[in-house]
Each structure stands twice: as structure tokens, then as C-alpha cells.
Amino acid sequence: MRLRLLGYVFSILLVLTSPGFAQQFARDLKELASRAGLSPRLVSPHVLRHAFASHLLHNGADLRIVQTLLGHTDISTTQIYTHIHQQRLKSLYDKFHPRR
């Protein structure tokens, strides 16, 4: 099942990188956001990409897998998302750890 899902994700990534698609996708995404009552200024392909990576890491995905899915050549680019993940871990720790 996971391999099938990864194949699907890779297919989407190939389509998203085709010439001219990115601009049209961004316009369509903003239109859908507007119709859904969301501010189009707050919705973009970058925001979706960022949320995708953050959710994967938050749910235990390996950093190298996320790097591959995002198409990053340098792992340090992907590590930006671990900072956000670490902040969340710290806030959960602070919230739930019993203090003595």
C-alpha cells in the first residue's frame, strides 16, 4: 500500500513540474480557496508543500524520504522542517511534562 502511495505521489510531482503547470495550479488553488471562504493570500502551492512536509515529519516520516518526495538535492534544505517539528515537540513537552 505504501509503495503504491509513493508511486502516486511521484506521479503528481512529475505533473507539477511540467512547464506552465505551476502557474495554472497556483491560480486554480487560489480560486478554490476563495470559493471555500478562505483568504487566497494565505493559500499557495508553497503552503501546501510546507504543510505536506511538516505533517509527514510530525507523523514519523524519515527525513530522507521527505527529502526525496520534495525533490531536495541537499538534506539541509529539508532540515528546515525539522526545526518546526522540534518546536512542536518542545511545546508538547512543556505542556504535558509534570513539573516537580
C-alpha positions in Angstrom: 0.0 0.0 0.0 2.8 2.5 0.9 4.7 1.8 -2.3 1.5 2.4 -4.2 1.0 5.7 -2.4 4.6 6.7 -3.1 4.2 5.9 -6.8 1.1 8.1 -6.8 3.0 11.0 -5.1 5.8 10.7 -7.6 3.4 10.9 -10.4 1.8 14.0 -9.0 5.3 15.5 -8.6 6.1 14.9 -12.2 2.9 16.6 -13.3 3.6 19.5 -11.0 7.0 20.1 -12.6 5.7 20.2 -16.1 6.1 23.6 -17.9 3.3 26.1 -17.3 1.5 23.9 -14.8 2.8 25.6 -11.7 1.2 29.0 -12.6 -2.1 27.5 -13.5 -2.1 25.3 -10.4 -1.5 28.3 -8.2 -4.3 30.3 -9.9 -6.7 27.3 -9.5 -5.7 26.8 -5.9 -6.4 30.4 -5.0 -9.8 30.2 -6.8 -10.7 27.1 -4.8 -9.6 28.8 -1.6 -11.8 31.7 -2.4 -14.8 29.5 -3.1 -14.2 27.7 0.2 -14.2 31.0 2.1 -10.5 31.1 2.7 -8.3 34.0 2.0 -6.5 33.3 -1.3 -3.5 35.3 0.1 -3.0 32.5 2.7 -3.1 29.6 0.3 -0.4 28.7 -2.2 1.5 25.7 -3.6 4.3 26.6 -1.2 2.0 26.5 1.8 0.7 23.1 0.7 4.2 21.8 0.2 5.3 23.1 3.6 2.2 21.5 5.3 2.9 18.2 3.4 6.5 18.0 4.7 5.6 19.1 8.2 2.8 16.6 8.5 5.0 13.8 7.2 7.7 14.6 9.8 5.2 15.1 12.6 3.8 11.6 11.9 7.2 10.0 12.0 8.4 10.0 8.4 12.1 9.6 7.8 13.9 12.9 6.8 15.5 11.3 3.8 12.1 10.1 2.5 10.7 13.7 2.9 13.8 15.0 1.1 13.1 12.6 -1.8 9.4 13.5 -2.0 10.2 17.2 -2.1 12.9 16.8 -4.6 15.6 18.5 -2.5 19.1 17.7 -3.5 20.6 18.9 -0.2 19.3 17.5 3.1 19.9 20.8 4.8 17.0 22.3 2.8 14.8 19.6 4.2 16.1 20.0 7.7 14.3 23.4 7.9 11.1 21.4 8.5 12.7 19.5 11.5 13.1 22.9 13.3 9.3 23.3 13.2 8.9 19.7 14.3 11.3 20.2 17.2 9.4 23.4 18.3 6.2 21.3 18.4 7.9 18.6 20.4 9.2 21.2 22.9 5.7 22.8 23.2 4.2 19.3 23.8 6.9 18.5 26.3 6.3 21.8 28.1 2.6 21.3 28.1 2.4 17.7 29.3 5.6 17.1 31.4 4.8 17.0 35.1 6.9 19.7 36.9 8.2 19.0 40.3 
